Amino acid sequence: MLQLIAGSSASARPNLLTGLSQVSDGDVFVPLIIRGNVGGDASEAPPDDPPDNEVHTGQATFYGATGAGNCSFDATPDNLMVAAMNTTDYANALLCGAYVEVTGADGVVTVRIVDRCPECGPGHIDLSAEAFAAIADPIQGIVPISWVIVSPELAGPLVYRFKEGSSQYWTAVQVRNHRNPIATLEYQTSDGSFTMVPREMYNYFVEAGGMGPGPYTFRVTDIYGQVLVDEGIELIEAGEVSGAAQFAAP
């Protein structure tokens, strides 16, 4: 296992073409990425058939994206290759931060999922205006597409972001900078066991009774069953703490 010692409001935004409304509400030891479920109950394992290589079909529209949205990520004005996923495929934030390769009549573009499109049907992706222009003429407004989850190379390890108001009594943590979609997050309790943390639609894993004062050991599993364990994660309210490694390509 990987060892590391390291020191939401909602807003509506209209789709530019369709009027759709979106809800936004040091010391490192040898790393090892583990495939498969590690400990815990079998019911806590990631899905047997994750949406890894499935090619989806649907349609694309576009909106004035900022990089922020229902996934609770920060705005990324320097990188607007982002998109909002329909609620069905959003899957309670399962695809937040996922990278999706979208193919249209005029090209292919890779986008990061940062938001949810409540009124979009299954398969539908609401792209940033910049991303839409890479696959179709914007004057068309809505176009047929196919899309698939991909696993691009990323710089740096996983990052844990603690939500504003987090404390030992109420702890909310988000995983950022992950190349593969995150299936589960667990934390280690005082008896050495791991506890699964519920995920909210706004893409934070929230332990309503708190995780204690920390530092924490987190166990993170992606949709492919790969597991990373990070130790020594300090609680920094409204702050970020880096892990020690990144998931491999599936």
RAMO-V654948 format. One record per residue. RES is the residue in one letter. SS is DSSP state (alpha for helix, beta for strand, coil for the rest). NEAR is the number of other ideal C-beta (glycine too) atoms within 10 Angstrom. D_LAST is the distance of its C-alpha to the last C-alpha in Angstrom with 2 decimals. Layout:
{{RES SS NEAR D_LAST} {RES SS NEAR D_LAST}}
This chain:
{{M coil 16 17.76} {L coil 22 17.82} {Q coil 17 21.46} {L beta 25 22.88} {I beta 14 26.52} {A coil 18 27.03} {G coil 8 29.94} {S coil 16 32.07} {S coil 6 34.48} {A coil 10 34.07} {S coil 12 35.20} {A beta 10 35.41} {R beta 18 34.75} {P beta 12 35.74} {N beta 20 33.71} {L coil 17 35.68} {L coil 17 36.14} {T coil 17 35.86} {G coil 9 37.12} {L coil 20 34.05} {S beta 14 34.02} {Q beta 23 30.95} {V beta 19 31.10} {S coil 20 30.20} {D coil 18 31.20} {G coil 9 28.35} {D beta 10 27.25} {V beta 14 23.74} {F coil 12 23.00} {V coil 9 20.32} {P coil 17 16.87} {L coil 12 14.55} {I coil 15 11.19} {I beta 15 11.60} {R beta 13 9.67} {G coil 11 11.98} {N coil 16 15.06} {V coil 15 17.25} {G coil 11 20.86} {G coil 16 22.32} {D coil 8 23.31} {A alpha 6 21.21} {S alpha 7 21.96} {E alpha 15 19.98} {A coil 15 16.64} {P coil 20 14.06} {P coil 12 14.66} {D coil 6 14.22} {D coil 8 13.18} {P coil 18 11.28} {P coil 16 11.86} {D coil 17 8.42} {N coil 10 9.75} {E coil 10 13.33} {V coil 10 15.76} {H beta 18 18.41} {T beta 11 21.93} {G beta 17 24.50} {Q beta 16 26.56} {A beta 27 26.56} {T beta 22 29.32} {F beta 26 29.62} {Y beta 24 31.12} {G coil 12 32.20} {A coil 27 29.10} {T coil 18 29.28} {G coil 19 25.75} {A coil 17 27.11} {G coil 29 27.25} {N coil 27 26.48} {C coil 29 23.28} {S coil 23 25.75} {F coil 21 24.27} {D coil 11 26.81} {A coil 13 28.10} {T coil 15 26.66} {P coil 8 29.57} {D coil 6 28.21} {N coil 10 24.99} {L coil 20 25.60} {M coil 18 22.62} {V beta 23 22.08} {A beta 29 22.61} {A beta 32 23.74} {M beta 29 21.99} {N beta 23 24.19} {T alpha 19 24.83} {T alpha 11 23.35} {D alpha 24 19.84} {Y alpha 23 20.30} {A coil 18 20.35} {N coil 14 22.24} {A coil 23 20.20} {L coil 22 16.74} {L coil 24 15.84} {C coil 30 17.83} {G coil 21 16.20} {A coil 27 13.45} {Y beta 20 13.25} {V beta 22 14.45} {E beta 15 15.49} {V beta 25 18.96} {T beta 17 21.03} {G beta 22 24.79} {A coil 11 27.82} {D coil 13 28.20} {G beta 11 24.77} {V beta 13 21.16} {V beta 24 20.22} {T beta 15 17.28} {V beta 27 18.42} {R beta 22 17.59} {I beta 27 18.77} {V beta 28 21.71} {D beta 27 24.15} {R beta 28 25.07} {C beta 26 27.38} {P coil 14 29.48} {E coil 14 31.37} {C coil 25 28.60} {G coil 12 27.86} {P coil 11 24.54} {G coil 18 22.49} {H coil 24 24.64} {I beta 25 23.43} {D beta 28 26.11} {L beta 28 25.22} {S beta 25 26.96} {A alpha 14 29.87} {E alpha 17 28.33} {A alpha 24 25.12} {F alpha 30 27.23} {A alpha 15 29.44} {A coil 17 26.60} {I coil 20 26.15} {A coil 22 29.69} {D coil 12 33.25} {P alpha 13 33.71} {I alpha 6 37.06} {Q alpha 14 35.37} {G coil 15 34.19} {I coil 15 31.90} {V beta 18 29.84} {P beta 13 27.54} {I beta 23 23.85} {S beta 14 20.52} {W beta 26 17.30} {V beta 15 13.56} {I beta 23 10.99} {V beta 16 9.24} {S coil 18 7.53} {P coil 11 10.52} {E coil 7 11.71} {L coil 14 13.96} {A coil 6 17.02} {G coil 11 17.66} {P coil 21 16.41} {L coil 25 16.25} {V beta 14 19.75} {Y beta 26 21.76} {R beta 21 24.51} {F beta 23 27.46} {K coil 19 29.37} {E coil 9 33.03} {G coil 10 35.19} {S coil 23 32.75} {S coil 14 34.64} {Q coil 12 34.72} {Y coil 12 36.18} {W coil 14 33.74} {T beta 26 30.32} {A beta 24 27.79} {V beta 22 24.60} {Q beta 25 21.89} {V beta 22 18.52} {R beta 20 18.26} {N coil 17 16.36} {H coil 22 12.84} {R coil 19 10.09} {N coil 25 8.40} {P coil 26 11.11} {I beta 25 12.94} {A beta 20 13.95} {T beta 22 16.55} {L beta 22 18.62} {E beta 22 21.09} {Y beta 20 23.87} {Q beta 16 25.77} {T coil 12 29.39} {S coil 6 32.43} {D coil 5 32.26} {G coil 8 28.80} {S coil 10 27.05} {F beta 19 24.33} {T beta 14 25.23} {M beta 17 23.01} {V coil 20 24.00} {P coil 12 24.62} {R beta 20 23.07} {E coil 17 25.54} {M coil 17 25.36} {Y coil 23 25.81} {N coil 28 22.50} {Y coil 25 24.01} {F beta 25 23.59} {V beta 16 27.28} {E beta 19 29.13} {A coil 10 32.57} {G coil 9 34.39} {G coil 14 32.78} {M coil 24 30.66} {G coil 16 33.62} {P coil 12 34.41} {G coil 17 31.36} {P coil 17 29.90} {Y beta 20 26.86} {T beta 19 23.99} {F beta 26 21.00} {R beta 22 18.05} {V beta 22 15.21} {T beta 27 12.44} {D beta 27 9.72} {I coil 23 9.43} {Y coil 20 6.57} {G coil 19 9.13} {Q beta 19 8.31} {V beta 23 11.84} {L beta 26 13.80} {V beta 24 17.58} {D beta 26 19.97} {E beta 18 23.69} {G beta 19 26.76} {I beta 23 25.83} {E coil 14 29.26} {L coil 20 30.37} {I coil 13 31.34} {E coil 12 32.68} {A coil 10 31.49} {G coil 12 29.58} {E beta 12 26.22} {V beta 23 24.99} {S beta 16 22.11} {G coil 27 19.72} {A coil 23 18.82} {A coil 19 15.16} {Q coil 18 12.08} {F coil 23 8.53} {A coil 14 6.21} {A coil 11 3.82} {P coil 17 0.00}}
